[in-house]
Amino acid sequence: QVQLVESGGGLVQAGGSLTLSCAVSGRTFVRYAMGWFRQAPGKEREFVANIRWRDGITRYTDSVKGRFTISRDNAKNAVYLQMNNLKPEDTAVYYCASMNNGFQYNYWGQGTQVTVSS
């Protein structure tokens, strides 16, 4: 069994920062990349960023480029999302997920709430 557990969410004022963490545990599994997604109330879940596990290549959705940074720690088996200059529109539940070699996100965490006040 594989578990992904997010932490680090909370309430922050616009312009502030938060760092989300995702700890991966359980049996060994094939992992091509790790990603962060978010879902705001009444909206569909959307891609935020991902990082290729073997070489750290990253990709971001346009709305967070220059503000968010995804990183990984292979030794700790964890992935992070540093979020700076947060905006009210960043308010959402943030999920981490693992992508397999078939480019499908097949393991998901339970989510952590991020609320940005104006």
QUILINPE-V779852 format. One record per pair of residues at least 24 apart in sequence whose ideal C-beta (glycine too) atoms are under 7 Angstrom apart, sorted by sequence separation. I is the first residue (numbers start at 0). J is the second residue. D is the distance in whole Angstrom. If there is no record, write none. Layout:
I_J_D + I_J_D
This chain:
1_25_4 + 89_113_6 + 90_114_5 + 0_25_5 + 1_26_6 + 90_115_5 + 0_26_6 + 89_115_5 + 1_28_6 + 50_78_7 + 87_115_5 + 86_115_6 + 85_115_5 + 87_117_5 + 48_80_7 + 35_69_6 + 33_71_6 + 33_78_4 + 35_80_5 + 49_98_7 + 39_90_6 + 39_91_4 + 23_76_5 + 38_91_6 + 23_77_7 + 37_91_4 + 38_92_5 + 22_77_5 + 37_92_7 + 21_77_6 + 37_93_5 + 20_77_6 + 21_78_5 + 35_93_6 + 36_94_5 + 20_79_5 + 19_79_7 + 35_95_6 + 36_96_6 + 18_79_6 + 19_80_4 + 34_95_7 + 18_80_7 + 33_95_6 + 34_96_5 + 18_81_5 + 33_97_6 + 34_98_6 + 17_82_5 + 33_98_7 + 16_82_6 + 32_98_4 + 16_83_5 + 30_97_5 + 31_98_5 + 17_85_7 + 31_99_6 + 16_85_7 + 31_100_5 + 14_84_6 + 15_85_5 + 29_99_6 + 34_104_6 + 14_85_7 + 29_100_6 + 31_102_7 + 13_85_6 + 13_86_6 + 11_85_6 + 13_87_6 + 19_93_6 + 21_95_3 + 23_97_7 + 8_93_6 + 21_108_6 + 5_93_7 + 5_94_7 + 5_95_5 + 3_95_5 + 19_111_6 + 3_97_7 + 17_113_6 + 13_115_6 + 3_106_6 + 5_108_5 + 8_111_3 + 13_116_7 + 3_107_6 + 4_108_6 + 5_109_7 + 7_111_6 + 8_112_5 + 10_114_5 + 11_115_6 + 12_116_5 + 13_117_5 + 1_106_5 + 3_108_4 + 5_110_6 + 6_111_6 + 8_113_5 + 5_111_4 + 10_116_7
